[in-house]
Every structure is written in structure tokens, then in C-alpha cells.
Amino acid sequence: MDGSAWKHYREHFLEGLEQAMESEEYGREEIHAYLEQAGGIRVTKTHGRRSVAGLNQMDNCLWKIPALVKKGQLFQPVHCHEVNRERCRMAGYEGYQHPVQCFGADMERMLPGHRMSGKHFMIQSCSSHRSGPEPNHRRLNPGIYVRPS
């Protein structure tokens, strides 16, 4: 994401979140219901040892993914898919869990009557366009895990 795009961060985030949910086979109705219940986007600064450690762990996971980042595309479906299948600790859950399973459970609690089994969550990632280990690789900055309260 280039510097000028940060002025529209919220719009880019929302678009990426919708793309990520669609890539995990959530329908437009489910996405709309989720966003409606989640409320507006509130951007906060990440701080604290656990949060920063989690971001570092995600960054390490992203470096191991052999797929190239697609230039000019903020949402990276392969990277999103892979990073959300790495076990980690998340607020509201005990021990190490897979984000895809926890988001599915959150969706089931949040939207009763919707069949969420087999559907998973993803993290929106934005490309920083920093050079990776090879000239054609691009490194991703980890994105944001949105968990409804």
C-alpha cells in the first residue's frame, strides 16, 4: 500500500475484509450481517508484549509462504488463507487455537440460524512493498484480526 492510500485506510480495510470473508465462502448476507453487528471501524494502536509478539509470529509465518505477492493488489488470498491456519493465542480463547476455527465459532454465536460450519475467518493483509529475499518477492505486513465483542 503506498503512502497516499493510507488516507483511505478504513475503506481499504473494509474492502479487504469483505474479500477475505468471500474467499472463505461467506455469502453477501452473512458478511452484511457480520458488519452490521460489528459496528463501525475503530483504529487503535497495537501495544503490549503479547500483541506485538503475535504480530511478529504472523510476520514469520508470512515469510515462510512460498507464493509470491501479487503486485498492485492489497488483498492477498493465499497469504490470508495460510496465516489464518497457524495456531496462535487470541483474546477470548484459551491456549493456542486456529483463527479460522475461532472466527467460525464467533460467527455462529453472533448470527444464530446461519450455518457457519466449515467456514473460516481470515486476516486482512496489506502489502508494504518492501523487498523480500528474492527480487520478485514482496513482504507483507500483518493485518488486523477483527473479532466482534
C-alpha positions as CSV (number, residue, x, y, z in Angstrom):
1,M,0.0,0.0,0.0
2,D,1.6,3.3,-1.0
3,G,1.6,6.3,1.3
4,S,-1.3,8.1,-0.3
5,A,-3.5,5.1,0.2
6,W,-3.3,5.4,4.0
7,K,-5.7,8.3,3.8
8,H,-8.3,5.8,2.8
9,Y,-7.2,3.0,5.2
10,R,-10.7,2.4,6.6
11,E,-12.2,1.9,3.1
12,H,-9.3,-0.4,2.1
13,F,-9.6,-2.4,5.3
14,L,-13.4,-2.9,4.8
15,E,-13.0,-3.9,1.2
16,G,-10.2,-6.4,2.1
17,L,-12.3,-7.8,5.0
18,E,-15.2,-8.4,2.6
19,Q,-12.9,-10.0,0.1
20,A,-11.3,-12.2,2.8
21,M,-14.7,-13.4,4.0
22,E,-15.9,-14.1,0.5
23,S,-12.7,-16.2,-0.1
24,E,-13.7,-18.3,2.9
25,E,-17.1,-18.8,1.3
26,Y,-19.2,-16.5,3.4
27,G,-22.2,-15.1,1.5
28,R,-23.1,-11.4,1.0
29,E,-25.9,-11.8,3.5
30,E,-23.6,-13.2,6.2
31,I,-21.0,-10.6,5.5
32,H,-23.5,-7.8,5.7
33,A,-24.9,-9.2,9.0
34,Y,-21.4,-9.5,10.5
35,L,-20.5,-5.9,9.6
36,E,-23.8,-4.7,10.9
37,Q,-23.3,-6.3,14.3
38,A,-19.7,-5.5,14.5
39,G,-20.4,-1.7,14.2
40,G,-18.1,0.9,12.9
41,I,-14.4,0.5,12.4
42,R,-12.2,1.8,15.2
43,V,-8.5,2.0,14.6
44,T,-6.3,1.7,17.6
45,K,-2.5,1.4,18.1
46,T,-1.1,-2.1,18.9
47,H,0.8,-2.2,22.1
48,G,1.7,-4.7,24.8
49,R,4.1,-7.6,24.7
50,R,1.6,-10.2,23.7
51,S,0.1,-8.2,20.8
52,V,3.5,-7.4,19.4
53,A,4.7,-11.0,19.8
54,G,1.6,-12.2,17.9
55,L,2.3,-9.8,15.0
56,N,5.9,-10.9,15.0
57,Q,4.8,-14.6,14.8
58,M,2.4,-13.7,11.9
59,D,5.2,-11.9,10.1
60,N,7.4,-15.0,10.5
61,C,4.6,-17.2,9.1
62,L,4.2,-14.9,6.1
63,W,7.9,-15.2,5.2
64,K,7.6,-19.0,5.0
65,I,4.8,-18.9,2.4
66,P,6.3,-19.8,-1.0
67,A,3.7,-17.9,-3.0
68,L,4.6,-14.5,-4.5
69,V,2.6,-11.4,-3.5
70,K,0.6,-10.1,-6.4
71,K,1.8,-6.5,-7.2
72,G,-0.9,-3.8,-7.2
73,Q,-3.3,-6.0,-5.2
74,L,-3.8,-5.2,-1.5
75,F,-5.8,-8.4,-0.7
76,Q,-3.5,-11.5,-0.9
77,P,-5.8,-14.6,-0.7
78,V,-3.1,-17.2,-0.5
79,H,-1.3,-15.4,2.3
80,C,-4.5,-14.6,4.1
81,H,-5.5,-18.3,3.9
82,E,-2.2,-19.6,5.2
83,V,-1.7,-17.2,8.1
84,N,-5.1,-17.9,9.5
85,R,-4.3,-21.6,9.7
86,E,-1.4,-21.0,12.1
87,R,-2.1,-21.8,15.7
88,C,-1.8,-18.7,18.0
89,R,-3.3,-17.2,21.1
90,M,-6.3,-15.0,20.7
91,A,-8.3,-12.8,23.1
92,G,-11.4,-14.6,24.3
93,Y,-10.0,-18.1,23.8
94,E,-7.8,-20.4,25.9
95,G,-4.5,-21.7,24.7
96,Y,-3.4,-21.9,21.1
97,Q,-6.1,-22.0,18.5
98,H,-6.6,-21.7,14.8
99,P,-8.0,-18.3,13.9
100,V,-10.3,-19.8,11.2
101,Q,-12.0,-22.0,13.8
102,C,-12.4,-19.2,16.4
103,F,-13.9,-16.9,13.9
104,G,-16.3,-19.6,12.8
105,A,-17.4,-20.0,16.4
106,D,-17.8,-16.3,16.8
107,M,-19.9,-16.2,13.7
108,E,-22.1,-19.0,14.9
109,R,-22.7,-17.1,18.2
110,M,-23.2,-13.8,16.5
111,L,-25.6,-14.9,13.8
112,P,-27.8,-17.6,15.2
113,G,-29.6,-19.5,12.5
114,H,-26.8,-19.1,9.9
115,R,-25.0,-22.3,9.1
116,M,-21.3,-21.4,9.6
117,S,-19.8,-24.9,9.9
118,G,-16.8,-25.3,7.6
119,K,-16.5,-21.6,7.1
120,H,-13.4,-19.8,8.4
121,F,-12.0,-16.4,9.2
122,M,-9.1,-14.6,7.7
123,I,-6.9,-11.7,8.3
124,Q,-6.7,-8.7,6.0
125,S,-3.2,-8.1,5.0
126,C,-1.8,-5.1,3.2
127,S,1.4,-5.2,1.1
128,S,4.1,-2.9,2.3
129,H,6.1,-3.5,-1.0
130,R,9.3,-4.0,0.9
131,S,11.7,-6.2,-1.0
132,G,11.9,-9.8,0.2
133,P,14.6,-12.4,-0.1
134,E,14.4,-12.5,-3.9
135,P,13.8,-9.6,-6.3
136,N,10.2,-10.8,-7.2
137,H,9.1,-11.5,-3.6
138,R,7.2,-8.9,-1.7
139,R,6.9,-8.9,2.1
140,L,3.5,-8.4,3.8
141,N,2.8,-6.6,6.9
142,P,0.4,-8.5,9.1
143,G,-3.1,-7.1,9.1
144,I,-5.8,-6.9,11.7
145,Y,-7.9,-9.6,13.3
146,V,-11.4,-8.3,13.8
147,R,-13.3,-10.1,16.4
148,P,-16.8,-8.9,17.3
149,S,-17.3,-8.3,21.0
